[in-house]
Each structure stands twice: as C-alpha cells, then as structure tokens.
Amino acid sequence: EGTIGVNYGTVASNLPPPAQVAHFLVESTIISRVRLFDADSNILKAFAHTGIAVSVTVPNDEIPRLTKLNFAQQWVENNIQPYTPNTNIVRILVGNEVLSTASKLLIGSVVPAMQNLHSALFEASLDRRIQVSTPHSLGIISNSSPPSTAMFRQGYDTYVLKPLLSFLRATNSPFMVNPYPFFGCSLDTLDFALFGPNAGVLDENTGHVYKNMFDAQLDSVFSAMKFLGFDDVEIVIAETGWPSMGDSTQVGVDAKSAAEYNGNLIRHVISGAGTPLMPNRTFETYIFALFNEDLKEGPTCERNFGLFHTNMTPVYDNWILRRTTAAAAAAANFHPVTCLLVITIGFLVLAINHHGEI
C-alpha cells in the first residue's frame, strides 16, 4: 500500500474542497502518497495531520528564478516551512518534463535550481525530511528497443542528466520518470501494454522476455542510467495511467482497458517481482490522475485519465478503493436484503483481516 500514490491535478470545474479530498483519500482509498502540480496552500493545509506523503512542484516557468540562492530560500520559506511538519511534505519536484520543453533556459536552469533548493532545505534543517527531484518523459531516451541498449539522448546525457544524476545520488533522491504504455501501443500491442496475455518480446542481448510494455520502458531507463554509471539511483514512477475515454482514432480508450491497466499495474509494482533488469523490488508509483479534468486542452483522452469523477464516485471499478468502501458502493445499487448480506460479509472479512486492505 505504501508505494501507491496519485497525481492530484486541479484543471477541472466543480472540484471538491481539498479537505474533503484529503479525508476521502485517507478513509476510503489505499492511496498513501499524493503528487501536486504546484504548492497550493489550501491543499497543503488540507493534508495536515493525514500522514499522506505529499510531493509539491515548482512550475516550469518559475525554475529560472531559483538559479539564485536567495530566491530558492524565499521559495522554501513561503511554500514549505509554513506547512511542515503538520503536512508530510516529502519531495519538491522542480518542474515537469523540463527536457521535453526544448527550452535552453529551462533545461540549463533545472540542475542549479535543484541544488539551490536543496541548500535552502539544508539551511532550514529540512534536507533530511524533503528530497528534491524532477520528473522526465521517456522522450529523454534515444533508443529503447531492446531495453538493454537504451541510452539517453545525445547532448542531454553528458551536460544535463549526468550532473542531475550525480545530485540525486549525493542527496539520496530518486530519478523520476513518466512511463505511459498507452501512448506507445497500437492495436497489435494492446495486450502487451495492458499486462494481458501475449507472446512477449525477446531482448536478444540479455535473453529476457518482456511480457509487458511497462517493464520494457522501465528497463530502458535503467539501462540508460547504468550506461552513465548511475544504476544505484532509485527509480520512481511519477506518472502513469490510462484514459477511460478518447478519440475514435485511438485504441483501448474505454473504461474496461483503464481498469485493466491500472489494476494490473498496481498488482505488479507492489508484488516485489520487479522487472527483468531490476528483479525483486517494488516501485513507488503515482497513478495519473485522481480526477477527470474537464478543463484540460488537447485530445479527448487528456480529460479522461481520472480514477474518480469530481463528485468522488469511481469512473470505473478500480483497485484504489478499500475493499469495504468498494463493497458499500456496490451495495448501494443492490436490493435491501442483498445489501444486508454484503454488509454482513464485510464485517466477517474485517473480523478475519482487520485492515481490510490489499
């Protein structure tokens, strides 16, 4: 349970109050971690005393300012210190997919900004409590097939990613990536992307047979890190998910596929199986996203990655709700006698396993 988080996006209308969201996550779901795309004070206050681990984000456009230490100190003073330790802030993320912006200013600023934020945390005696990192798209990989030969894109490898990985190693912080099998699959590879039955894909260099695209994507990242000498740095999945609706030209854009991907993903990352190149480990993983975000631009799928509607009812049956909550939600649609039976069974299950968790 402790490895599953969710991305709490807010580009939506009719969002519930943050305090209601925090209570819902604690009482009704298995989610123990939340990633925010900013450092919204109302949300940070709402998660006080919940124990949920919160990651906050410096928006991309603010990164260049943080290359000056005094601005980084001010950012920590304004956005972190008023809320900790009541709110369990565990990580500051400097931007999102900065290398994919192709902005020389942002790309050149990200590592100095990370270093200055860490220095500011050190001065505030928060460096042992709060890590600094930044999430990457898989666009940073130049060749991912087969996974064993993957490398970072030329130019970024030496001038950005090597110093970035050196910082992460020195501060015991993770390398964060956003793998999305949804965006890499076709009709022919849909089962491979959904963790479904498939023949697998052989990596002839290692002899490993990949049974799902997620493992192949993660091992590509690992191979690229290993090539630079940083295979000891932890990998965290900052974003991954599957939309429940999309455009007619896209494959697998339905609630069934979304439920299948996210359910199989959760089982996989907490199982301890790891990947062919990283066996016997679990992965801290953040599902995208908590809510459907109807105000987002782009194709239909961008507005339909949510696990929940904004009234906090599930978009589809998912593994995020606790067993007792899911049973109660289902019972609401049953005949009263059936409802009573479900409740009775629920109490019997709780008596056997008082946690009622996966």
C-alpha positions in Angstrom: 0.0 0.0 0.0 2.8 2.4 0.9 4.1 2.5 -2.7 0.8 3.7 -4.4 0.3 7.4 -4.9 -1.9 9.6 -7.2 -1.5 12.7 -9.2 -3.8 15.4 -7.8 -4.5 17.6 -10.8 -6.8 20.6 -10.5 -7.5 21.7 -14.1 -11.2 20.9 -13.7 -14.5 22.5 -12.8 -16.6 21.6 -9.7 -13.7 20.2 -7.8 -14.5 19.2 -4.2 -12.8 21.1 -1.4 -9.3 20.0 -0.7 -10.2 19.0 2.9 -12.9 16.7 1.6 -10.5 15.2 -0.9 -7.9 14.6 1.8 -10.5 12.9 4.1 -11.7 10.7 1.2 -8.2 9.5 0.3 -7.4 8.6 4.0 -10.7 7.0 4.8 -11.7 5.3 1.5 -8.7 4.5 -0.6 -5.3 2.8 -0.4 -3.5 5.9 -1.6 -0.8 7.0 0.8 1.1 9.5 -1.4 0.0 12.5 -3.4 1.8 14.5 -6.1 0.7 18.1 -6.6 1.5 20.1 -9.7 2.1 23.3 -7.7 2.4 24.2 -4.0 -1.2 25.3 -3.4 -1.6 26.5 0.2 -5.2 25.3 0.6 -4.3 21.8 -0.5 -1.2 21.7 1.7 -3.3 22.8 4.7 -5.9 20.2 3.9 -3.4 17.3 4.1 -2.1 18.4 7.5 -2.2 15.5 10.1 -3.3 13.0 7.5 0.1 11.2 7.2 -0.2 11.2 3.5 3.2 11.9 1.8 2.9 15.0 -0.4 5.2 16.0 -3.3 4.9 19.6 -4.3 6.0 21.1 -7.7 7.8 24.2 -8.8 6.0 25.2 -12.0 8.3 25.2 -15.1 8.1 29.0 -15.5 9.4 29.6 -12.0 12.6 27.5 -12.4 14.9 30.2 -13.8 14.4 32.3 -10.7 15.6 29.5 -8.5 19.1 29.6 -10.0 19.6 32.4 -7.5 20.0 31.1 -4.0 18.0 33.9 -2.3 15.0 33.1 -4.5 15.3 29.4 -3.6 15.5 30.3 0.1 12.4 32.5 -0.3 10.5 29.7 -2.1 11.2 27.3 0.7 10.2 29.9 3.3 6.9 30.7 1.5 5.9 27.2 0.2 7.4 24.6 2.6 8.1 25.9 6.0 4.6 27.1 7.0 3.2 23.6 6.4 5.8 21.2 7.7 5.8 19.0 9.7 2.0 19.1 10.1 1.7 18.3 6.4 4.1 15.4 5.4 5.9 17.1 2.6 8.5 14.6 1.3 9.6 15.9 -2.0 10.0 19.1 -4.1 9.8 18.5 -7.8 11.5 21.1 -9.9 9.2 21.4 -12.9 7.7 18.6 -15.0 9.3 17.0 -18.1 11.6 20.0 -18.4 13.9 18.4 -21.0 10.9 17.9 -23.3 10.2 21.6 -23.4 13.3 22.1 -25.7 13.8 25.5 -23.8 17.5 26.1 -23.4 16.7 28.4 -20.5 14.7 25.9 -18.6 17.0 22.9 -19.3 20.1 24.9 -18.3 18.4 26.0 -15.1 16.9 22.8 -13.7 20.0 21.4 -12.0 21.2 24.7 -10.5 17.6 25.2 -9.2 17.6 21.7 -7.7 20.9 22.4 -6.0 19.8 25.7 -4.6 16.5 24.3 -3.2 18.5 21.5 -1.5 20.8 24.2 0.0 17.7 26.1 1.2 16.3 23.0 2.8 19.6 22.3 4.4 19.6 25.8 6.0 16.1 25.2 7.2 17.1 21.8 8.7 14.6 20.1 6.3 17.1 18.4 3.9 16.8 15.0 5.7 13.0 15.2 5.5 12.4 16.5 2.0 14.1 15.4 -1.2 14.5 17.3 -4.5 14.0 15.8 -7.9 12.3 16.4 -11.3 10.1 14.1 -13.4 11.1 13.1 -17.0 9.1 11.9 -20.0 10.5 8.9 -21.8 11.5 11.3 -24.6 14.9 11.5 -22.8 15.7 8.0 -24.2 17.1 7.9 -27.8 16.8 4.2 -28.3 14.6 2.0 -26.1 14.4 -1.2 -28.2 15.7 -3.6 -27.0 15.7 -2.2 -23.4 19.3 -3.4 -22.7 20.7 -1.0 -25.3 18.8 2.1 -24.3 20.7 5.4 -23.8 19.9 8.9 -23.0 19.6 11.4 -25.9 23.0 12.7 -27.0 23.8 16.1 -25.5 21.3 15.7 -22.6 23.3 12.7 -21.3 26.6 14.5 -20.5 25.5 18.1 -20.0 22.3 17.7 -18.1 21.5 14.1 -17.0 24.9 13.2 -15.6 25.1 16.2 -13.2 21.4 15.7 -12.4 22.0 12.0 -11.5 25.1 13.0 -9.5 23.0 15.4 -7.5 20.3 12.7 -6.9 22.9 10.2 -5.8 24.5 12.7 -3.4 21.2 13.6 -1.8 19.7 10.1 -1.8 16.9 11.2 -4.1 15.1 9.3 -6.8 15.2 9.6 -10.6 11.6 10.2 -11.6 10.0 9.1 -14.9 6.6 9.2 -16.6 6.1 5.9 -18.5 2.9 5.7 -20.5 2.4 2.4 -22.3 -0.9 3.9 -23.6 1.0 6.4 -25.8 3.3 3.7 -27.1 0.9 1.0 -28.0 -1.0 0.0 -31.2 -3.8 -2.4 -31.8 -1.2 -5.2 -32.2 0.5 -4.4 -28.9 -2.6 -3.5 -26.8 -2.4 -6.7 -24.7 1.4 -6.1 -24.2 0.6 -2.6 -22.9 -2.3 -3.8 -20.7 -0.3 -6.6 -19.0 -2.6 -9.0 -20.8 -1.7 -12.4 -22.3 0.8 -12.1 -25.0 3.8 -13.9 -26.6 6.3 -11.5 -25.1 9.2 -9.6 -26.7 12.7 -11.0 -26.5 15.7 -8.9 -25.7 18.4 -10.9 -27.6 21.2 -9.2 -25.7 20.1 -10.4 -22.3 17.8 -13.3 -23.1 15.0 -11.7 -21.1 11.4 -12.0 -22.5 9.3 -8.9 -21.7 5.7 -9.7 -21.0 4.5 -6.1 -20.7 5.5 -2.7 -22.1 5.8 -1.1 -18.6 8.7 -3.3 -17.7 10.4 -2.7 -21.0 10.0 1.1 -20.6 11.4 1.0 -17.0 14.3 -1.2 -18.0 15.2 1.2 -20.9 15.5 4.0 -18.3 17.6 1.7 -16.1 19.9 0.8 -18.9 20.4 4.4 -19.8 21.3 5.2 -16.2 23.6 2.2 -16.0 25.4 3.4 -19.1 26.3 6.6 -17.3 27.2 4.7 -14.1 24.1 5.5 -12.1 22.3 2.2 -11.8 22.3 2.6 -8.0 19.9 5.6 -8.1 16.3 4.7 -7.2 13.6 5.0 -9.9 10.2 6.4 -9.0 7.2 6.4 -11.4 5.9 9.9 -11.1 3.1 9.4 -13.6 1.4 6.6 -15.4 -2.2 5.8 -16.3 -4.8 5.0 -18.9 -7.8 7.0 -20.1 -11.3 5.8 -19.9 -12.4 7.8 -23.0 -10.7 9.0 -26.1 -11.0 9.8 -29.8 -12.0 7.2 -32.3 -8.5 7.0 -33.8 -7.1 5.8 -30.5 -7.0 2.1 -29.4 -8.1 0.9 -25.9 -9.7 4.1 -24.8 -12.5 2.7 -22.7 -13.3 2.1 -19.0 -12.5 -1.6 -19.3 -9.0 -1.0 -20.6 -8.3 1.7 -18.0 -9.4 -0.6 -15.2 -7.3 -3.4 -16.6 -4.2 -1.3 -16.9 -4.3 0.4 -13.5 -5.4 -2.8 -11.7 -2.6 -4.9 -13.3 -0.1 -2.1 -12.8 -0.8 -1.8 -9.0 -0.6 -5.5 -8.6 2.7 -5.6 -10.5 4.5 -2.7 -8.8 3.7 -3.9 -5.2 4.3 -7.6 -5.9 8.0 -7.4 -5.5 8.6 -9.1 -8.8 10.4 -6.0 -10.2 11.5 -6.1 -13.9 13.9 -8.3 -15.8 16.8 -5.9 -15.2 15.6 -4.8 -11.7 14.2 -8.0 -10.1 12.8 -8.4 -6.6 11.8 -4.8 -5.9 8.7 -2.7 -5.6 8.3 0.8 -7.2 6.8 3.9 -5.7 4.2 4.7 -8.3 1.8 7.6 -8.9 -1.3 6.9 -10.9 -2.4 9.7 -13.2 -4.9 11.0 -12.2 -7.2 11.5 -9.2 -10.0 13.2 -11.1 -11.1 13.6 -14.7 -10.0 17.2 -15.6 -12.6 18.7 -18.0 -10.7 22.0 -18.5 -7.6 20.4 -19.9 -6.8 21.1 -23.6 -5.8 18.6 -26.2 -7.4 15.3 -27.3 -10.4 13.8 -25.5 -8.2 11.3 -23.6 -6.4 14.2 -21.8 -9.6 15.0 -19.9 -10.4 11.4 -19.0 -7.4 9.9 -17.1 -9.2 10.2 -13.8 -9.9 7.4 -11.4 -12.8 9.4 -10.0 -15.4 12.0 -11.1 -15.3 15.3 -9.2 -18.2 14.0 -7.0 -15.7 11.3 -5.9 -17.6 8.4 -7.4 -15.4 5.9 -9.4 -15.1 6.4 -13.1 -14.8 2.6 -13.2 -14.2 -0.2 -10.8 -10.6 0.3 -9.6 -8.1 -1.1 -7.1 -7.8 2.3 -5.4 -10.9 2.0 -3.1 -10.5 0.0 0.0 -12.4 -3.3 0.0 -15.0 -2.2 2.5 -15.6 1.1 0.6 -16.0 -0.7 -2.7 -18.4 -3.2 -1.2 -20.5 -0.4 0.3 -20.6 1.4 -3.1 -21.7 -1.7 -4.9 -24.3 -2.4 -2.2 -25.9 0.9 -2.7 -27.3 -0.5 -6.0 -28.5 -3.8 -4.5 -31.8 -5.0 -3.2 -32.0 -4.3 0.6 -31.7 -8.0 1.5 -28.6 -8.3 -0.7 -27.2 -5.1 0.8 -27.6 -6.5 4.3 -25.8 -9.7 3.1 -22.9 -7.7 1.7 -22.5 -5.7 4.9 -22.6 -8.8 7.0 -19.9 -10.4 4.8 -17.9 -7.2 5.0 -17.9 -7.4 8.8 -16.9 -11.1 8.7 -14.0 -10.2 6.4 -13.0 -7.4 8.7 -13.0 -9.8 11.6 -10.6 -12.0 9.8 -8.4 -9.3 8.4 -9.0 -6.1 10.4 -7.0 -4.0 8.0 -9.4 -4.6 5.0 -6.6 -3.6 2.6 -5.0 -5.1 -0.5 
